[in-house]
């Protein structure tokens, strides 16, 4: 087992014991953090899967309505109506923290004004397509929020796991091996000193 390069003295022995205690405490805290993050992600994954399923359902319905609208008013007119939008929907993105990991809060902001088209030369199919896509936006925001949170938390779990592994398999064993070496070296030195003193007394 590799050791930390240091002189086998009592002061180094005490110092390394303190550092080992800190490393073991850090290992326990990181392991608890990893477990808590895993539990958090597991709950989020279920919600994200349900959110994606709902979003896809709404997306399918919206594109189906769009196809019907294109058949009823024609592709060219549909494109002109789409270009009549004066602005786009606004999305607000804030941040919150989960165990020190920054995750987004995605919310619909100010809604875009309705498309500028008259009722006389359009169809109910177009109105339905507009409504479907409008209703889809909050679902897209919710899924984006959840998937980004899962991705960031999963990345943090991997980082935490690497640190836990490093402490468990490298740093803590190195400290333990070094402490054992110093303790054995000091014990051997004490035996030699004791043996030397006994010889001096006899002579």
Secondary structure by P-SEA (a helix, b strand, c coil): cccccccccaaaaaaaaaaaaaaaaaaaaaaaaaaaaaaaaaaaaaaaaaaaaaaaaaaaaaaaaaaaaaaaccaaaaaaaaacccccbbbbbbccccccbbbbbccccccccccccccccccaaaaaaaaaaaaaaaaaaaaaaaaaaaaaaaaaaaaaaaaaaaaaccaaaaaaaaaaaaaaaaaaaaaaaaaaaaaaaac
